[in-house]
Structures are given as C-alpha cells and as structure tokens.
Amino acid sequence: MVIAFGFDGPQHKDGSFIYLNEKDNHLYHHEAERYTRIKEGPSDCFYSGIDLIPNAIFSELICTPSHVTSINHPQKLIKAHLHEAIKVDENGYLTPDSKDWVMNRQAPPALKYGGEWINPLLFSKADISHIKSSNFNVVSHHLCHAAHGFLSSDFTESIVMTVDGGGIDLGSCGSINGTEQSRSWQIDFVCIWHFYHNKINLLERKSIGDLNIGESYNAITSYILGSANSSIGGNQCGTIMAMAGMHSPYLHLELATKLVSETDKNRIANILKNTFGEAPSENISYSLASSFQLATEKLVRRLISPYLHMSKNLIFSGGVALNSVMIGNMAKLFSNHKYEIYVPPVPYDAGLSIGAVQYMLHKRNQYSSRLKRKFACPYMGKPYS
C-alpha cells in the first residue's frame, strides 16, 4: 500500500501539496489559495502539509517539482514564509549569515543545484532535516505537467504538449533522487512528449529564450488593462481571452503573430505603444485581444503539428491549457480528423505536486489502475457538507 507526499516549498504563487495513503483510502490535494483566499498568493505548502498531516514527512515516497531560486535574489514576496533563522533587509535580500545558514542547512543534496542556485524548500519554516534523502525526489517542472496529463487520462498512448510561461527542468527533463545533485537545468517554455504505455519520450523542448507566450501575454495584458495583475491579485490574461470574442481576430493578426513569438516584454510594449499610442482605444483593445488569441492558437498548432502523425490522442497541460477558447477551437478543428483531446484536472502549476507523485509512482511501477481512477477525479480537495 502506497503512502506518498508531494508538495511545493515556499512559492510566489500556485503552491499546493498532495497526500496519498492508499491503506486508508486517503487522497487529498490542497491548493494554498483556496484557503488563503489570495489569488496567486505566496505560500509554503510543505509547511502546510506537515502541519495538517504530521506523518506525511515520513512517507515512503516524497517529491517536489524542480523549483529554483538564488540565495542572492530578493525573497520579499515570500518573507512571511521564511525560516526564523533567515534574516532579510528591507528589499528582501538575505544577510550574509542567512545565506550561510541556508547553504549549510541539513537537507537532501538534491535541493542544491550548484553555486547560488537552490530549491526554495531550503527557505522553509518547517524542519526539513527529517526528510529521508533516499525517499525524496525532485521532478522536472514540465515532466510534472506531462505526467499529470497522461496519467490522469484514459489513453494508453498520446502526444502530450506542456506549455506555460516557463518552468525549471533538470538535465534532460527528468527527475533526480534526493541523494543526487543536478548538474544542469534550464527554464523551458514548451515540451512535447510521446507517452506510450510505460515509455516516455521527450520529442522537443524550447527554452524561454526561444519562445515565451507568458511574456507576450503579460505585455499585451499590461498594455490593454494597465497591469498584468488585477487590483485584487492574480493575472488578468483570462480577461484578455474573454475580450477576444468581441472582435474579428484578423485586423492585427500579422502584428500579433510577430509579437506572440517575441521573448522581450519591454520590446513588445514599445512596439504596441509606437503603433497604437500610450493608451489603446476600446476598439483597439478588443481587436488586439482577438488577434493575440488567434495568433496564440496558430503558434500552438504550429508547434504540435510535426508530431500529429504519431498519435490520435492529444493532451495539453501547463498554464496555457487554461486558455479554454484555444482548447475548444482545437477540439473542433482536430475532431474532423478523429483526434481525441484531453486536459487534466489541474493543468496549471497547482497541479505540479500531483504530477510529481503520479510520475514517481509510475516510475516505480506502483501506479495501479485503482490509483489511476482516483487521480483522474477532479474532486481531491477538502470535502464540504
């Protein structure tokens, strides 16, 4: 009987943990913002997890996504979630003594990526010295998304596309045991995989230096709405997607096609201002939103098209899969060619902890059909009467 614990450490947004105790028929997924009521707010779901379920830290399988930060970067956003031994200045930078404390903290070697780069779990308020390194695993960001997609579906094989604003992937986009240390990592924007029964093949990956829809959408959202984030917190990209239905997408499609592939948000902002002025009119706002929507759909189709001959099953995961307009239009387009499309229950980053556990269970040949049925259910949170 499997007992597993997957989690995010201190995070700026979308933190979660999942706890599985097959013996007690217990599967619980906790998304921080459902309880803090702060959209995309900071959290430490490792601390929350062992606070709610103390025995979780002694699980036979413990895993976390491959988040990366630097001890030299400001940690102002997660200041409330830092260990009491960690001191920061008014700008959130760690003091020299605090840097030394973090780097010498008793923890699995896999949490240190070399030099200044670490997994933010090393900042946690919780006692991480009890984590048994041999039971601990770090799973690449896009592999978590991909595993959550395929291992929650009914498909026996599929092309899986994971696409978002960027996520840390280790080495060749795999996982490492807690006793190991990753020698390389990069921030990927998209990964395309072929899952076939027990085999997982990475077909293509692009870093945020190649493409970054997240940056382009943040830029267009800031230009149209004044800010990428709303006054009550949370990204406003969804508002831009909603506005897309209010105008023809072809008026600015050529420009949008160019900008959606641009990786520098400041350059995008300058092009928009030089073309339409400092503040766009209402008509320009709606037409730009519509053109960006279609340009995004065309880009995603272009990226996945070389692999469509390999499978009639397509899975989309990662934050861009929340673009339901795009997914709906693709479902219509591909249904004419007999393709099946699936999006997992939690395709955004709050699903990383789920995917990490699913992948490790699959890797250890412990992902039974019974567990698969449980993980496919979208209702894994706290029950209410």
C-alpha positions, -999 to +999 in steps of 0.1 A: +000+000+000+015+033-011+020+064+011+032+094-008+036+132-002+042+157-030+045+194-024+058+229-032+080+247-008+079+285-003+064+298-036+052+331-050+020+316-064+001+284-071+015+264-042+000+230-034+005+197-018-009+162-022-010+134+003-018+098-007-024+070+018-036+040-001-041+019+031-066+044+045-081+052+010-070+088+015-061+112-014-061+149-006-049+178-027-045+212-011-043+244-031-030+272-010-051+300-025-083+281-018-076+287+019-056+320+019-083+334-004-054+353-021-053+348-058-019+336-069-005+345-034+026+332-017+026+300+004+047+272+018+028+240+011+055+218+026+050+235+059+012+234+055+013+197+046+032+185+076+012+209+098-021+193+087-007+158+083+024+154+105+032+118+094+034+130+058+071+137+062+077+100+069+060+089+037+078+062+017+077+085-014+083+122-011+087+145-040+087+181-051+088+199-085+121+214-096+117+249-084+148+271-085+158+303-069+191+320-059+203+329-024+213+362-040+178+371-052+154+391-031+128+370-013+104+398-003+073+381-017+078+350+005+092+369+035+064+356+057+072+320+049+110+321+056+125+302+084+130+322+116+168+319+112+167+336+078+170+374+081+165+398+051+170+435+046+142+459+036+145+449+000+142+412+008+179+402+003+193+376+026+220+387+050+254+371+046+249+350+078+215+338+065+230+328+032+255+306+050+227+291+072+207+282+041+236+266+023+247+246+053+212+235+063+207+198+068+187+187+038+188+162+008+216+171-016+191+173-045+179+207-031+212+223-041+217+229-079+253+242-077+266+276-067+240+301-056+211+281-071+188+262-047+153+247-044+133+272-023+124+244+001+157+253+018+139+285+030+110+267+047+099+273+082+095+236+086+121+212+099+134+196+067+161+176+084+136+147+088+133+142+050+150+109+042+171+116+011+166+081-004+128+086-002+129+121-017+128+130-054+129+162-074+109+161-107+113+185-136+085+211-140+073+201-174+075+164-166+052+170-137+027+187-161+030+159-187+027+131-161-004+147-146-019+150-181-012+114-194-015+095-161-049+111-154-063+103-188-078+071-202-053+070-231-028+041-234-006+064-256-006+100-265+012+131-277+015+154-247+022+191-250+032+211-219+033+248-224+034+277-200+052+309-190+084+289-181+094+262-157+126+247-144+136+214-160+166+194-148+191+178-171+172+160-199+139+170-183+137+140-159+140+135-122+167+131-096+168+112-063+173+131-031+208+117-028+219+132-061+226+167-073+215+181-107+244+192-129+223+213-153+189+229-156+171+254-179+138+273-180+116+257-206+086+272-223+073+241-241+079+204-241+064+179-264+063+142-254+051+108-266+038+086-239+034+050-249+023+026-222+053+026-198+076+046-221+081+083-221+099+100-249+108+137-249+104+148-286+111+185-284+118+213-258+121+250-262+135+274-236+121+308-228+150+322-248+134+306-279+097+314-272+076+327-243+039+331-246+038+341-209+059+372-215+039+382-246+006+378-228+018+397-198+029+425-221-004+427-241-024+424-208-004+453-193-009+474-224-047+469-227-056+467-190-028+488-174-013+459-155-007+422-159-023+416-124-056+428-111-060+451-080-072+421-060-044+398-071-040+373-099-031+375-135-056+391-159-047+371-190-082+354-187-098+389-192-079+393-225-091+358-236-127+368-228-123+401-248-111+381-278-147+370-286-158+406-290-140+414-323-127+400-355-092+384-350-078+394-384-073+431-381-040+429-362-032+393-368+001+399-386+014+421-358+001+397-331+018+367-349+051+385-347+047+396-311+034+363-297+068+348-306+088+377-291+106+369-258+112+405-246+081+420-229+097+455-230+102+453-267+066+442-271+054+471-250+074+496-271+061+482-304+025+484-291+029+520-279+046+531-310+019+515-331-013+524-312-002+551-287+003+551-249-033+540-242-053+520-267-089+529-276-117+505-266-119+492-302-081+487-305-082+468-272-108+443-283-093+439-317-058+433-303-071+408-278-088+389-305-058+389-328-035+377-299-059+349-292-058+336-328-020+341-330-016+320-299-037+292-313-018+293-346+016+291-327+005+262-306-008+243-336+024+250-355+045+236-326+025+204-323+018+198-360+051+178-367+040+151-342+003+147-352+011+116-373+023+098-341-010+096-323-047+104-325-047+113-288-036+148-278-031+161-242-024+197-233-011+207-199+006+237-183-008+272-177-016+278-214-040+249-213-062+272-192-069+290-224-102+272-229-111+292-260-079+277-277-086+242-264-122+244-276-112+256-311-086+229-313-112+203-303-134+215-332-105+215-356-090+182-347-123+163-343-127+165-381-095+143-382-107+119-355-083+133-328-092+130-291-082+159-268-077+158-230-068+184-204-061+172-169-080+185-138-052+208-126-032+218-157-016+249-141+012+250-115-010+239-086-011+205-103+027+201-103+026+183-069+001+159-083+021+152-114+053+147-094+036+120-073+020+104-104+053+103-122+072+087-094+046+061-088+046+053-125+084+051-125+083+027-095+056+006-112+032+014-084+007+034-104-022+008-104-054+011-123-071+017-090-049+047-082-053+060-118-091+062-112-086+081-080-061+106-096-084+112-126-111+126-103-111+164-102-125+164-066-095+158-045-098+187-021-113+191+013-149+177+014-178+200+025-212+191+036 
